[in-house]
Amino acid sequence: MKKTLLAIPAFMAALAIAPMVSTSVHAQDADKGDSAEKADAKSYDLLQKWEKGDIFSLFRNSTATSKQVITMPDGTENEQGGDIESEEDVSQFEILEVAEDGSVTKLSILWHSGSKLTTTPDPVTGESSEDTTESEYTGLKITYTWDEDSKAWTGEHDEGGEDLTEAQINDLAKNQQMPITDVRLPGKAVAVGDEWEYEEDIIKTIFTSMLPAEAEAQLGSMTMTERKGSGKVEEAMEADGIEYLKLSFSVSMKIDTEQQGMKLSGPITVDGEFYFDLTNHRVVESTEVVGVEINVEGQGMKISVNADVDQSRILYKGKADDLLAEAKKAEEEAEGDDEGDSEDKEDAPATPEKK
């Protein structure tokens, strides 16, 4: 399932805070087929720039479906799966220090909230049961500082995370992907239609940066081989006086690792698109489709795992509490308007359907 532009959660759809990109964008003419026109195409420098003191909130939504086939030592097979896992989480980050070029050198990340709804179908009755769990990362806050000498981020645990182990917190402090760094960007000036290849280390970072905290910590250490990937500038567009570039990307890799006596191997693919705000110099929205086919072998068993994940991530400027409160208020007002409209139109004649 491919999400449309601004495929945000329902409670965000009513936001009265002007979305970063709207569905009314007007694509500019990107049909420059010959090389002469491409040579004259406008060039864009996609460097992210930030300002000290700014606060942003990142909303992530994902829906995952999976199926497992377990082969026991005696050769019998047991198929499991069909579960649908829907996750929503919000993280908030504050820019504490920036360099002269606008890059961030220090920031704090707060795992504001998160939940997972698991829908499990009954193979006999066909009915489904639902189970909701809250993220144990909620309330965790870590401050990260860029070390120019080692070219790496170091994290310091500030507060929260009472339900996490010290190892989990330390792993995030060392390996968390920064929301202010999007490695899918080409790192050079580009024009509409330009394409580029990703380095192998970038491809692994692209994959792990899309995961929630717990999955990132678990999969970040896995060995990944045969990494390939590319990006492309699809088109330029404008909405509400702001210019955007729409970019696409596609990466693939194979997991080849061993954990707790079990060998894991198989391909993973990620395809998606994202939008760069040329006015404010940052990526504001991203949608991805992840495909996983993993074989697990060990202890006399074989497990085949197939999973598909649809995900969207949208960046808003402002504190998460304020954004959520504003969204809830707008949603309630919209519901009230709908009720009023239905009462007003109760005795009105039906409107012919437009052909």
DRENLUM-196244 format. One line per field, with one value per residue: residue in one letter; x, y, z of N, C-alpha, C in turn; residue number from 1. Coordinates in pm, whole numbers. Atoms other than C-alpha are relative to their C-alpha. Last residue first. Example, Ala and Ser with C-alpha at 12.3 -4.5 7.8 and 13.67 -1.06 7.14 Angstrom:
2
rest S, A
nX -82, 89
nY -119, -119
nZ -6, 0
caX 1367, 1230
caY -106, -450
caZ 714, 780
cX -77, 90
cY 109, 120
cZ 73, 0
nr 2, 1
This chain:
355
rest K, K, E, P, T, A, P, A, D, E, K, D, E, S, D, G, E, D, D, G, E, A, E, E, E, A, K, K, A, E, A, L, L, D, D, A, K, G, K, Y, L, I, R, S, Q, D, V, D, A, N, V, S, I, K, M, G, Q, G, E, V, N, I, E, V, G, V, V, E, T, S, E, V, V, R, H, N, T, L, D, F, Y, F, E, G, D, V, T, I, P, G, S, L, K, M, G, Q, Q, E, T, D, I, K, M, S, V, S, F, S, L, K, L, Y, E, I, G, D, A, E, M, A, E, E, V, K, G, S, G, K, R, E, T, M, T, M, S, G, L, Q, A, E, A, E, A, P, L, M, S, T, F, I, T, K, I, I, D, E, E, Y, E, W, E, D, G, V, A, V, A, K, G, P, L, R, V, D, T, I, P, M, Q, Q, N, K, A, L, D, N, I, Q, A, E, T, L, D, E, G, G, E, D, H, E, G, T, W, A, K, S, D, E, D, W, T, Y, T, I, K, L, G, T, Y, E, S, E, T, T, D, E, S, S, E, G, T, V, P, D, P, T, T, T, L, K, S, G, S, H, W, L, I, S, L, K, T, V, S, G, D, E, A, V, E, L, I, E, F, Q, S, V, D, E, E, S, E, I, D, G, G, Q, E, N, E, T, G, D, P, M, T, I, V, Q, K, S, T, A, T, S, N, R, F, L, S, F, I, D, G, K, E, W, K, Q, L, L, D, Y, S, K, A, D, A, K, E, A, S, D, G, K, D, A, D, Q, A, H, V, S, T, S, V, M, P, A, I, A, L, A, A, M, F, A, P, I, A, L, L, T, K, K, M
nX -52, -65, -142, -36, -74, -127, 10, -39, 118, 86, 31, 49, 131, 96, 32, 86, 131, 64, 48, 116, 112, 44, 75, 129, 80, 47, 98, 121, 64, 59, 113, 106, 52, 75, 121, 97, -1, 77, -70, 68, -64, 24, -60, -9, -33, 26, 24, 9, 67, 30, 74, 5, 112, -8, 121, 81, 64, -75, -33, -67, -1, -110, 9, -96, 28, -109, 54, -83, 77, -58, 91, 119, 95, 8, -121, -48, 6, -110, 47, -95, 16, -6, -18, 82, 29, 68, 9, 86, -1, 108, -44, 101, -54, 87, -5, 48, 37, 37, -53, -79, -45, 26, -113, 16, -119, 20, -118, 29, -107, 42, -43, -41, -46, -121, -118, 7, 124, 17, 140, 9, 62, 114, 86, 31, 100, -10, 105, 10, 79, 60, -86, 78, -84, -1, -125, -114, -48, -16, -102, -130, -43, -33, -120, 19, 56, 146, 59, 17, 91, 134, 52, 35, 118, 119, 26, 52, -107, -34, -12, -128, -3, -130, -42, 107, 110, 69, 105, -52, -125, -116, -30, 50, -108, 65, -92, -44, 108, 43, -12, 120, 36, -112, -95, 57, 3, -134, -23, 87, -54, -112, -124, -104, 31, 0, -52, 92, 111, 48, 135, 4, 124, -4, 83, 109, 107, 36, -121, -62, -144, -84, -99, -106, -64, -146, -62, -146, -56, 68, -94, -78, -146, -67, -108, -76, -78, -91, -18, -131, 6, -16, 122, 122, 10, 19, 118, -28, 126, -16, 125, 12, 87, 3, 108, 119, 96, 96, 112, 61, 145, 53, -111, 19, 9, 137, 66, 19, -124, -19, -114, -70, -131, -31, -141, -19, -123, -36, -86, -6, -75, 5, -51, -22, 15, 123, -6, 53, 8, 104, 2, 134, 45, 58, -101, -52, -23, -97, 15, -112, 37, -106, 62, -80, 88, -35, 108, -24, 110, 4, 59, 76, 50, 120, 121, -8, -24, 83, -45, 92, -66, 84, -95, 43, -76, -36, 92, 48, -118, -52, 87, -19, -115, -130, -51, -111, -19, -124, -29, -55, -130, 2, -123, 33, 33, 143, 30, -123, -91, -58, -132, 20, -88, 77, 58, -80, 4, 128, 102, -23, 82, 57, -66, 0, 68, -83, 84
nY 98, -59, 31, 98, -64, 65, 100, -50, -11, 116, 59, -102, -46, 108, 8, -113, 26, 107, -59, -83, 91, 53, -105, -14, 117, -17, -107, 50, 94, -78, -72, 97, 46, -109, -22, 107, 104, -23, -89, -125, -91, -140, -85, -143, -96, -132, -114, -124, -115, -98, -118, -93, -93, -101, -60, 98, 86, 34, 141, 21, 140, 49, 145, 85, 142, 92, 136, 114, 124, 117, 114, -18, 102, 127, 83, 16, -128, -85, -138, -94, -137, -99, -136, -107, -94, -120, -110, -108, -135, -31, -40, -79, -70, 8, 133, 101, -51, 106, -14, 123, 24, 132, 59, 142, 70, 144, 81, 142, 93, 137, 100, 134, 92, 75, -84, -107, -4, -116, -38, -117, -122, 25, -118, -79, -105, -121, -99, -81, -123, -27, 12, -13, -10, 113, 74, -83, 31, 143, 51, -54, 77, 137, 12, -52, 90, 6, -128, -5, 102, -28, -109, 55, 85, -86, -35, 112, 85, -9, 128, 28, 123, 54, 108, 97, -56, 86, -73, -83, -60, 33, -115, 26, 48, 93, 47, -118, -48, -135, -81, -66, 35, 18, -111, -118, 28, -23, -145, -60, 33, -91, 43, 48, 138, 86, 132, 99, 40, -109, 25, -1, -30, 63, -57, 83, -4, 139, 81, -23, -3, 43, -100, 46, -113, 11, -117, 5, -79, -127, -110, -15, 10, -130, -14, -125, -21, -114, -57, -51, -124, -113, -82, 83, 82, 139, 73, 141, 64, 127, 74, 99, 113, 105, 98, -57, 96, 52, 76, 97, 1, 50, 60, 13, 139, 39, 41, -115, -52, 19, -73, -69, -36, -142, -36, -145, -41, -140, -56, -145, -76, -141, -85, -134, -112, -70, -136, -99, -136, -73, -145, -58, -34, 120, 103, 65, 141, 65, 144, 87, 142, 101, 132, 116, 117, 116, 97, 120, 96, 94, 128, 70, 129, 52, -26, 29, -116, -8, -108, -29, 2, 60, 43, -15, 83, -68, 20, -130, -80, 41, -58, -145, -39, 3, 127, -50, 85, 76, 80, -78, 44, -3, -48, -92, 77, 28, 10, -31, 113, 5, -62, -133, -104, -121, -50, -111, -111, -70, 63, -15, 108, -34, -113, -124, -112, -120, -119
nZ 96, 116, 5, 104, 108, 35, 106, 132, 84, -21, 130, 93, -46, 24, 142, 34, -59, 78, 126, -32, -26, 130, 68, -69, 34, 137, 0, -65, 91, 107, -57, -25, 129, 60, -79, 26, -102, -121, -91, -28, -94, 31, -104, 33, -106, 59, -88, 76, -60, 105, -40, 113, -5, 105, 56, 70, -99, -120, -16, -128, -43, -83, 17, -71, 21, -33, 2, 36, -2, 63, 8, -82, 44, -74, 6, -137, -70, 48, -7, -58, 47, -108, 49, -53, 106, -47, 95, -46, 55, 93, 133, 69, 117, 116, 60, -95, -132, -93, -135, -14, -136, -55, -72, -29, -50, -2, -29, -23, 32, -28, 96, -45, 104, -36, 9, -99, -76, -89, -21, -87, 49, 87, -15, 118, -23, 81, -14, 121, -13, 132, 118, 122, 118, 92, -11, 37, 134, 23, -90, 44, 116, -42, -83, -135, -99, 16, -42, -145, -53, 50, -80, -131, 17, 1, -138, -77, -51, -142, -69, -64, -78, -39, 89, 23, 78, 96, 71, 108, -43, 84, 83, 135, 88, 92, 104, 74, 86, -30, 121, 50, 137, 93, -15, 64, 142, 52, 1, 101, 132, 24, -62, 90, 37, -119, 33, 54, -88, -84, -48, -147, -70, -131, -105, -52, 100, 32, 13, 129, -25, 112, 37, 89, 68, 13, 60, 2, -109, -27, 22, -123, 16, 2, -97, 8, -121, 2, -133, -38, -77, 89, 3, -2, 121, -45, 47, 27, 35, 71, 3, 106, -29, 101, -16, -63, 53, -96, 58, -91, -7, -127, -75, -144, -45, -28, 123, 88, 56, 143, 55, -109, 50, -14, -17, 3, -68, 14, -103, 6, -100, 33, -107, 51, -92, 32, 53, -93, 52, -72, 18, 3, 135, 61, 28, -120, 30, -88, 20, -32, 0, 6, 7, 40, -3, 82, 7, 82, -14, 111, -38, 102, -46, 66, -77, -143, -86, -120, -87, -109, -131, -102, -102, -139, -94, -124, -110, -45, -30, -131, -101, 3, -81, 66, 47, 80, 117, -19, 118, 109, 52, 145, 63, 109, 119, 14, 142, 70, 20, 135, -2, 58, -49, -26, 123, 52, -94, 0, -81, -143, -53, -131, -64, 75, -63, 8, 0
caX -2076, -2170, -2412, -2748, -2792, -3061, -3329, -3273, -3472, -3175, -2931, -2916, -2893, -2614, -2423, -2439, -2303, -2019, -1932, -1911, -1683, -1458, -1441, -1342, -1070, -934, -912, -740, -489, -409, -353, -133, 76, 117, 219, 463, 644, 681, 795, 643, 822, 632, 725, 523, 558, 430, 590, 583, 695, 797, 968, 1081, 1180, 1395, 1452, 1717, 1862, 1934, 1805, 1624, 1528, 1436, 1226, 1160, 994, 988, 765, 860, 702, 887, 799, 970, 1329, 1507, 1627, 1351, 1271, 1388, 1168, 1282, 1018, 1059, 987, 1006, 1152, 1322, 1426, 1548, 1698, 1774, 1983, 1962, 2161, 2043, 2281, 2184, 2235, 2408, 2434, 2378, 2112, 2094, 2061, 1838, 1786, 1545, 1505, 1270, 1289, 1022, 1173, 984, 928, 720, 472, 170, 269, 533, 674, 998, 1017, 1164, 1514, 1662, 1824, 2012, 2086, 2286, 2405, 2520, 2584, 2432, 2576, 2340, 2434, 2167, 1899, 1825, 1883, 1693, 1405, 1374, 1404, 1155, 1303, 1350, 1704, 1811, 1747, 1901, 2203, 2261, 2245, 2484, 2753, 2725, 2762, 2450, 2424, 2300, 2027, 1944, 1601, 1532, 1864, 2127, 2390, 2582, 2541, 2285, 2023, 1938, 2168, 1911, 2074, 1855, 1662, 1992, 2025, 2068, 2377, 2575, 2318, 2057, 2279, 2353, 1982, 1921, 2224, 2110, 1783, 1462, 1148, 1276, 1362, 1324, 1591, 1912, 2113, 2421, 2486, 2797, 2770, 3053, 3320, 3589, 3756, 3441, 3252, 2885, 2687, 2365, 2131, 1906, 1546, 1328, 967, 814, 1075, 864, 621, 256, 87, -249, -403, -678, -862, -990, -1277, -1228, -1376, -1114, -798, -856, -714, -464, -466, -169, -188, 147, 198, 439, 498, 747, 1082, 1273, 1582, 1830, 2059, 2422, 2640, 2363, 2454, 2373, 2704, 2830, 2778, 2467, 2394, 2090, 1841, 1549, 1403, 1063, 969, 620, 515, 236, 250, 6, 83, -130, -106, -151, 106, 174, 231, 347, 547, 640, 989, 1074, 1315, 1033, 977, 822, 649, 605, 383, 396, 198, 328, 162, 371, 322, 594, 542, 858, 833, 1057, 1200, 1415, 1658, 1957, 1862, 1890, 2020, 1998, 2201, 2010, 2171, 1940, 2035, 1786, 1792, 1998, 2202, 1885, 1733, 2032, 2032, 1684, 1380, 1295, 953, 977, 725, 643, 417, 138, 85, -276, -207, -31, 331, 457, 105, -45, -100, -475, -419, -726, -528, -309, -563, -621, -255, -68, -58, 78, 136, -27, 69, 153, 0
caY 1304, 1496, 1314, 1488, 1667, 1518, 1761, 1932, 1823, 1691, 1939, 2171, 1878, 1715, 2043, 2091, 1742, 1800, 2133, 1967, 1697, 1966, 2148, 1825, 1759, 2112, 2078, 1741, 1875, 2175, 1954, 1719, 2004, 2168, 1843, 1760, 2092, 2290, 2260, 1957, 1665, 1381, 1015, 755, 377, 73, -252, -591, -912, -1264, -1492, -1848, -2044, -2355, -2573, -2819, -2580, -2332, -2168, -1837, -1735, -1372, -1218, -851, -578, -215, 52, 408, 751, 1068, 1422, 1740, 1707, 2033, 2364, 2606, 2739, 2435, 2200, 1852, 1587, 1212, 903, 532, 191, -35, -392, -663, -993, -1307, -1458, -1520, -1799, -1894, -1974, -1669, -1436, -1511, -1279, -1247, -988, -901, -557, -341, 31, 248, 624, 896, 1274, 1544, 1890, 2161, 2534, 2726, 2999, 2806, 2501, 2467, 2174, 2045, 1694, 1343, 1398, 1047, 812, 484, 170, -148, -343, -696, -763, -668, -784, -713, -459, -205, -473, -484, -119, -6, -236, -91, 271, 256, 182, 412, 512, 145, 113, 439, 375, 38, 202, 480, 224, 70, 398, 528, 583, 901, 1029, 1371, 1420, 1757, 1922, 1844, 2017, 1768, 1563, 1337, 1336, 987, 1041, 1255, 1417, 1630, 1326, 1180, 803, 656, 436, 537, 686, 446, 151, 300, 322, -37, -159, 26, -164, 17, 51, 361, 524, 880, 1145, 1296, 1009, 1146, 1066, 1085, 1153, 1067, 1224, 1113, 1456, 1656, 1508, 1594, 1611, 1422, 1481, 1187, 1191, 889, 976, 701, 433, 157, 206, 147, -180, -230, -572, -647, -969, -1061, -1281, -1536, -1804, -2073, -1887, -1619, -1291, -1099, -718, -568, -200, -46, 272, 561, 882, 1163, 996, 1314, 1395, 1666, 1845, 1944, 2007, 2079, 2199, 2559, 2634, 2836, 2541, 2482, 2429, 2325, 2220, 2058, 1722, 1565, 1207, 1081, 723, 539, 169, -61, -432, -658, -1027, -1269, -1494, -1857, -2160, -2483, -2735, -3090, -3206, -3389, -3111, -2853, -2629, -2296, -2084, -1723, -1450, -1075, -754, -416, -75, 229, 583, 823, 1180, 1389, 1694, 1998, 2255, 2550, 2692, 2714, 2728, 2449, 2400, 2089, 2106, 2019, 2261, 2284, 2340, 2473, 2292, 2447, 2131, 1929, 2127, 2048, 1681, 1613, 1510, 1806, 1696, 1848, 2128, 2239, 2031, 2226, 2138, 2103, 1789, 2006, 2003, 2115, 2121, 2457, 2458, 2401, 2032, 1829, 1553, 1509, 1303, 1086, 993, 1155, 1044, 1385, 1291, 961, 629, 329, 0
caZ -1379, -1067, -841, -814, -480, -257, -142, 192, 495, 697, 549, 850, 1092, 890, 872, 1246, 1310, 1063, 1226, 1567, 1429, 1279, 1613, 1789, 1529, 1560, 1939, 1912, 1660, 1877, 2179, 1977, 1840, 2181, 2350, 2068, 2089, 1768, 1406, 1241, 1076, 911, 893, 703, 702, 516, 634, 464, 629, 531, 784, 712, 1022, 1017, 1320, 1437, 1696, 1420, 1105, 1046, 694, 631, 355, 437, 229, 345, 190, 280, 308, 405, 502, 612, 494, 575, 432, 536, 189, -7, 199, 91, 35, 56, -150, -89, -153, 101, 28, 264, 154, 356, 633, 1007, 1174, 1524, 1810, 2011, 1716, 1386, 1087, 715, 635, 267, 117, -99, -147, -347, -329, -449, -423, -433, -413, -233, -270, -16, -111, 13, -193, -466, -660, -807, -948, -925, -786, -773, -524, -550, -354, -323, -20, -96, 276, 612, 944, 1231, 1499, 1408, 1412, 1785, 1874, 1567, 1655, 2006, 1893, 1608, 1265, 971, 1071, 1060, 688, 573, 797, 633, 290, 393, 485, 138, -52, -225, -602, -767, -999, -1147, -1306, -1145, -1067, -804, -590, -377, -60, -231, 49, 171, 470, 647, 949, 1180, 1301, 1426, 1408, 1757, 1788, 2096, 2333, 2200, 2288, 2629, 2703, 2601, 2798, 3110, 3089, 3009, 3220, 3401, 3069, 3186, 3231, 3094, 2945, 2771, 2406, 2191, 1819, 1582, 1363, 1610, 1620, 1546, 1838, 1793, 2118, 2194, 2488, 2580, 2703, 2776, 2856, 2644, 2563, 2719, 2432, 2521, 2428, 2260, 2194, 1945, 1865, 1522, 1410, 1135, 1359, 1297, 1190, 1459, 1327, 1543, 1543, 1726, 1819, 1912, 2111, 2137, 2323, 2376, 2311, 2390, 2186, 2289, 2048, 1999, 1693, 1442, 1094, 1005, 830, 1127, 1361, 1569, 1938, 2142, 1871, 2051, 1959, 2003, 1925, 1848, 1795, 1620, 1543, 1367, 1381, 1165, 1247, 962, 1114, 1178, 960, 1121, 923, 1015, 920, 1243, 1345, 1311, 1009, 1110, 844, 952, 811, 861, 823, 933, 952, 1038, 1160, 1270, 1392, 1439, 1661, 1628, 1868, 1759, 2015, 1782, 1416, 1158, 805, 588, 269, -48, -294, -594, -959, -1213, -1544, -1828, -1886, -1858, -2146, -2366, -2260, -2391, -2194, -1980, -1857, -1510, -1561, -1210, -994, -829, -467, -357, -152, 104, 220, 562, 697, 790, 1167, 1185, 1236, 1145, 978, 1284, 1481, 1177, 1139, 851, 490, 392, 28, -47, 105, -107, 0
cX 134, 60, 60, 152, 39, 63, 138, -11, 33, -121, -101, -49, -60, -139, -105, -43, -98, -140, -73, -60, -127, -117, -53, -86, -138, -90, -60, -110, -131, -74, -73, -125, -116, -64, -88, -130, -112, 9, -90, 87, -80, 56, -17, 61, -3, 19, -23, -38, 2, -79, -17, -92, 12, -124, 34, -125, -97, -80, 83, 22, 84, -18, 120, -29, 109, -46, 118, -82, 87, -98, 65, -96, -121, -101, -8, 115, 61, 3, 116, -56, 94, 6, 1, 26, -87, -17, -76, 3, -98, 0, -122, 55, -115, 61, -89, -9, -58, -25, -46, 70, 74, 53, -38, 126, -33, 130, -38, 130, -47, 111, -54, 60, 45, 35, 130, 128, 10, -135, -7, -146, 10, -59, -113, -84, -21, -110, 24, -111, 7, -89, -79, 94, -88, 93, 10, 132, 124, 67, 30, 112, 135, 49, 36, 118, -30, -69, -151, -66, -24, -99, -142, -61, -43, -126, -124, -32, -58, 118, 38, -5, 137, -15, 133, 44, -106, -109, -60, -117, 66, 132, 132, 26, -48, 101, -71, 99, 38, -113, -60, 29, -122, -45, 113, 97, -57, 6, 137, 24, -83, 59, 108, 122, 104, -25, 5, 65, -84, -106, -42, -144, 13, -124, 21, -77, -117, -107, -32, 122, 70, 147, 89, 92, 121, 50, 151, 55, 152, 62, -61, 104, 70, 151, 64, 106, 86, 70, 104, -2, 141, -7, 9, -124, -128, -19, -4, -128, 29, -137, 20, -131, -5, -90, 6, -108, -133, -93, -84, -117, -47, -151, -45, 121, -6, -18, -144, -75, -32, 134, 12, 119, 70, 143, 18, 148, 16, 129, 41, 98, -11, 67, 3, 42, 26, -26, -136, 4, -66, 1, -119, 8, -140, -56, -56, 104, 70, 9, 113, -36, 125, -58, 111, -86, 79, -104, 45, -119, 25, -107, -15, -57, -88, -35, -127, -130, -5, 37, -100, 60, -100, 74, -79, 106, -42, 68, 51, -93, -40, 120, 49, -86, 19, 110, 139, 76, 109, 30, 133, 31, 43, 139, -12, 124, -36, -26, -148, -18, 121, 100, 68, 133, -23, 87, -73, -66, 85, 0, -124, -108, 19, -96, -75, 73, 7, -77, 87
cY 48, -109, 58, -21, -105, 71, -57, -109, 48, 2, -114, -62, 101, 40, -105, -4, 111, -29, -104, 63, 77, -95, -49, 107, 9, -115, 19, 104, -52, -90, 80, 67, -97, -45, 107, 22, -100, -116, 28, 84, 129, 88, 145, 73, 143, 104, 126, 112, 118, 114, 94, 117, 96, 88, 96, 56, -98, -87, -21, -151, -13, -148, -62, -147, -86, -144, -95, -129, -112, -116, -114, -118, 6, -95, -126, -100, -8, 135, 91, 141, 93, 139, 96, 133, 112, 93, 117, 109, 95, 145, 29, 42, 70, 83, -18, -139, -114, 61, -117, 6, -134, -6, -140, -51, -147, -65, -147, -74, -143, -92, -135, -76, -132, -96, -67, 85, 110, -9, 117, 40, 111, 129, -14, 121, 81, 97, 123, 103, 83, 124, 36, 2, 3, 27, -116, -74, 78, -30, -147, -55, 46, -85, -145, -35, 71, -78, 1, 130, 17, -98, 37, 108, -62, -85, 90, 37, -106, -92, 24, -134, -19, -126, -62, -102, -109, 78, -89, 74, 83, 60, -22, 117, -33, -44, -103, -38, 121, 45, 138, 83, 71, -7, -9, 118, 119, -22, 32, 150, 62, -24, 103, -47, -61, -146, -96, -134, -106, -45, 110, -10, -7, 44, -76, 76, -88, -9, -143, -88, 9, 18, -56, 116, -51, 124, -15, 124, 1, 70, 136, 111, 23, -21, 137, 3, 124, 14, 111, 54, 40, 133, 114, 85, -82, -87, -142, -71, -142, -62, -125, -75, -93, -114, -103, -104, 30, -97, -55, -66, -100, 9, -52, -66, -6, -144, -45, -37, 115, 59, -30, 81, 85, 26, 151, 30, 150, 25, 142, 46, 150, 79, 145, 87, 132, 117, 55, 137, 93, 145, 62, 152, 59, 26, -125, -107, -63, -148, -68, -145, -82, -140, -104, -126, -117, -110, -118, -94, -117, -105, -87, -130, -60, -139, -53, 40, -40, 124, 17, 105, 37, -18, -52, -55, 33, -96, 69, -12, 136, 84, -36, 66, 151, 58, 4, -120, 58, -87, -70, -92, 91, -36, -8, 53, 90, -75, -31, -6, 40, -112, -12, 71, 133, 116, 131, 65, 117, 120, 87, -70, -6, -107, 41, 106, 123, 118, 124
cZ -56, -88, -127, -1, -104, -118, -34, -105, -141, -95, 10, -130, -97, 45, -27, -145, -34, 54, -83, -124, 32, 18, -135, -67, 65, -42, -140, -1, 59, -98, -108, 56, 18, -131, -63, 76, -26, 96, 120, 94, 12, 112, -42, 118, -53, 110, -84, 96, -97, 62, -119, 39, -119, 7, -113, -66, -66, 93, 126, 17, 126, 33, 71, -29, 61, -23, 18, -2, -52, 8, -75, -4, 93, -65, 87, 13, 138, 70, -37, -13, 76, -59, 117, -68, 56, -121, 62, -106, 69, -42, -88, -136, -73, -113, -122, -65, 83, 137, 86, 134, 3, 143, 45, 67, 25, 47, 1, 31, 24, -48, 45, -117, 61, -112, 36, 2, 103, 69, 97, 9, 102, -59, -101, 38, -127, 37, -86, 19, -128, 4, -126, -119, -125, -119, -99, 0, -41, -135, -27, 86, -50, -117, 31, 87, 131, 110, -13, 45, 149, 60, -44, 89, 132, -9, 11, 144, 93, 32, 145, 70, 61, 85, 36, -104, -16, -72, -107, -63, -109, 45, -74, -94, -140, -105, -86, -111, -84, -94, 27, -125, -58, -146, -101, 7, -77, -151, -60, -12, -111, -138, -32, 79, -94, -34, 116, -25, -68, 100, 97, 45, 150, 76, 130, 107, 41, -108, -43, -20, -134, 35, -110, -39, -77, -74, 4, -71, 4, 122, 31, -13, 134, -6, -17, 109, -20, 134, -8, 142, 44, 71, -100, -19, -9, -124, 54, -44, -46, -22, -84, 16, -120, 42, -110, 28, 69, -72, 113, -71, 103, -2, 137, 64, 152, 41, 22, -128, -95, -42, -149, -49, 106, -45, -1, 18, -19, 76, -36, 108, -26, 112, -48, 118, -73, 92, -35, -67, 102, -49, 72, -7, -9, -139, -67, -38, 119, -37, 78, -32, 27, 1, -16, -1, -56, 18, -83, 11, -96, 27, -124, 57, -109, 55, -62, 70, 147, 81, 114, 92, 107, 132, 120, 94, 143, 95, 127, 122, 56, 40, 139, 107, 4, 86, -57, -53, -91, -121, 15, -116, -112, -50, -151, -70, -116, -128, -11, -152, -83, -15, -135, -13, -72, 46, 20, -122, -44, 92, 8, 78, 150, 49, 125, 79, -88, 55, 0
nr 355, 354, 353, 352, 351, 350, 349, 348, 347, 346, 345, 344, 343, 342, 341, 340, 339, 338, 337, 336, 335, 334, 333, 332, 331, 330, 329, 328, 327, 326, 325, 324, 323, 322, 321, 320, 319, 318, 317, 316, 315, 314, 313, 312, 311, 310, 309, 308, 307, 306, 305, 304, 303, 302, 301, 300, 299, 298, 297, 296, 295, 294, 293, 292, 291, 290, 289, 288, 287, 286, 285, 284, 283, 282, 281, 280, 279, 278, 277, 276, 275, 274, 273, 272, 271, 270, 269, 268, 267, 266, 265, 264, 263, 262, 261, 260, 259, 258, 257, 256, 255, 254, 253, 252, 251, 250, 249, 248, 247, 246, 245, 244, 243, 242, 241, 240, 239, 238, 237, 236, 235, 234, 233, 232, 231, 230, 229, 228, 227, 226, 225, 224, 223, 222, 221, 220, 219, 218, 217, 216, 215, 214, 213, 212, 211, 210, 209, 208, 207, 206, 205, 204, 203, 202, 201, 200, 199, 198, 197, 196, 195, 194, 193, 192, 191, 190, 189, 188, 187, 186, 185, 184, 183, 182, 181, 180, 179, 178, 177, 176, 175, 174, 173, 172, 171, 170, 169, 168, 167, 166, 165, 164, 163, 162, 161, 160, 159, 158, 157, 156, 155, 154, 153, 152, 151, 150, 149, 148, 147, 146, 145, 144, 143, 142, 141, 140, 139, 138, 137, 136, 135, 134, 133, 132, 131, 130, 129, 128, 127, 126, 125, 124, 123, 122, 121, 120, 119, 118, 117, 116, 115, 114, 113, 112, 111, 110, 109, 108, 107, 106, 105, 104, 103, 102, 101, 100, 99, 98, 97, 96, 95, 94, 93, 92, 91, 90, 89, 88, 87, 86, 85, 84, 83, 82, 81, 80, 79, 78, 77, 76, 75, 74, 73, 72, 71, 70, 69, 68, 67, 66, 65, 64, 63, 62, 61, 60, 59, 58, 57, 56, 55, 54, 53, 52, 51, 50, 49, 48, 47, 46, 45, 44, 43, 42, 41, 40, 39, 38, 37, 36, 35, 34, 33, 32, 31, 30, 29, 28, 27, 26, 25, 24, 23, 22, 21, 20, 19, 18, 17, 16, 15, 14, 13, 12, 11, 10, 9, 8, 7, 6, 5, 4, 3, 2, 1
